[in-house]
């Protein structure tokens, strides 16, 4: 950081000296220097082919002379996900039994609800949308951590037993390629998506207007813009998009307590507060959550 600061200072000093010298020769030179005097100079490269156009010509010529279509440079593309990760791709296919509403709840609990909504809006069929989300999910979480996180279907009560049993069978003795996660999502360490889903989003049902107002969403146009992002398959969607946006804006889990009371949901406030107290107690006792292999519960 020191070297960068020093470099910037030296460069600034040089520019200042250059302007001062120009001003001594011609009073109007300083203004020209500050406004970009170099841009007034003739372009010695004018009329010459650019590097990009030269490259394009080389590629075009090479493609035209290629003995077979497979040898064309312009047709070389990155390998498809299914080619790079065939086992992981097969796992995604096996997971398409998950219903869209359950997948949306899972996406919220993972902190990926905006990605889920975007993908659902950009894809036509339900199966295509679910497959696209799972691919994005593994690209962000990584293959190993992503499989471990499927535990949320059970711990958050998203699945009924028959669906959970099916998920357990799909993940039994599963082996997939190692796909490292990118962790490109915005992480708010002060917002616990899992607790908020279990004790607020999943229990509130239809969005509570007064609760939303107390969270700071007072502009009807802003709310309508949020709601327009939803795929719209269930009543919880509006509550989840508001809470997800609140978290993205830096909102904390503990800051939900008072708005819940003001919104007439003291019952949810007490449940969430109890869960937060228990989590703090566990962390204080050294029982921090650990990454474990997926446990089917059998």
Rosetta blueprint (number, residue, H / E / L):
1 X L
2 X H
3 X H
4 X H
5 X H
6 X H
7 X H
8 X H
9 X H
10 X H
11 X H
12 X H
13 X H
14 X H
15 X H
16 X H
17 X H
18 X H
19 X H
20 X H
21 X H
22 X H
23 X H
24 X H
25 X H
26 X L
27 X L
28 X L
29 X H
30 X H
31 X H
32 X H
33 X H
34 X H
35 X H
36 X L
37 X H
38 X H
39 X H
40 X H
41 X L
42 X L
43 X L
44 X L
45 X L
46 X L
47 X L
48 X L
49 X L
50 X L
51 X H
52 X H
53 X H
54 X H
55 X H
56 X H
57 X H
58 X H
59 X H
60 X H
61 X H
62 X H
63 X H
64 X H
65 X H
66 X L
67 X L
68 X L
69 X H
70 X H
71 X H
72 X L
73 X H
74 X H
75 X H
76 X L
77 X L
78 X L
79 X L
80 X L
81 X H
82 X H
83 X H
84 X H
85 X L
86 X H
87 X H
88 X H
89 X H
90 X H
91 X H
92 X H
93 X H
94 X H
95 X L
96 X L
97 X L
98 X L
99 X L
100 X H
101 X H
102 X H
103 X H
104 X H
105 X H
106 X H
107 X H
108 X H
109 X H
110 X L
111 X L
112 X L
113 X H
114 X H
115 X H
116 X H
117 X H
118 X H
119 X H
120 X H
121 X H
122 X H
123 X L
124 X L
125 X L
126 X H
127 X H
128 X H
129 X H
130 X H
131 X H
132 X H
133 X H
134 X H
135 X H
136 X H
137 X H
138 X H
139 X H
140 X H
141 X H
142 X L
143 X H
144 X H
145 X H
146 X H
147 X H
148 X H
149 X H
150 X L
151 X L
152 X H
153 X H
154 X H
155 X H
156 X L
157 X L
158 X L
159 X L
160 X L
161 X H
162 X H
163 X H
164 X H
165 X H
166 X H
167 X H
168 X H
169 X H
170 X H
171 X L
172 X L
173 X L
174 X L
175 X L
176 X L
177 X L
178 X L
179 X L
180 X L
181 X L
182 X L
183 X L
184 X L
185 X L
186 X L
187 X L
188 X L
189 X L
190 X L
191 X L
192 X L
193 X H
194 X H
195 X H
196 X H
197 X H
198 X H
199 X H
200 X H
201 X H
202 X H
203 X H
204 X H
205 X L
206 X L
207 X L
208 X L
209 X H
210 X H
211 X H
212 X H
213 X H
214 X H
215 X L
216 X L
217 X L
218 X L
219 X L
220 X H
221 X H
222 X H
223 X H
224 X H
225 X H
226 X H
227 X H
228 X L
229 X L
230 X L
231 X L
232 X L
233 X L
234 X L
235 X L
236 X H
237 X H
238 X H
239 X H
240 X H
241 X H
242 X H
243 X H
244 X H
245 X H
246 X H
247 X H
248 X H
249 X L
250 X L
251 X L
252 X L
253 X H
254 X H
255 X H
256 X H
257 X H
258 X H
259 X H
260 X H
261 X H
262 X H
263 X L
264 X L
265 X L
266 X H
267 X H
268 X H
269 X H
270 X H
271 X H
272 X H
273 X H
274 X H
275 X H
276 X H
277 X H
278 X H
279 X H
280 X H
281 X H
282 X H
283 X H
284 X H
285 X L
286 X L
287 X L
288 X L
289 X L
290 X L
291 X L
292 X L
293 X L
294 X L
295 X L
296 X L
297 X L
298 X L
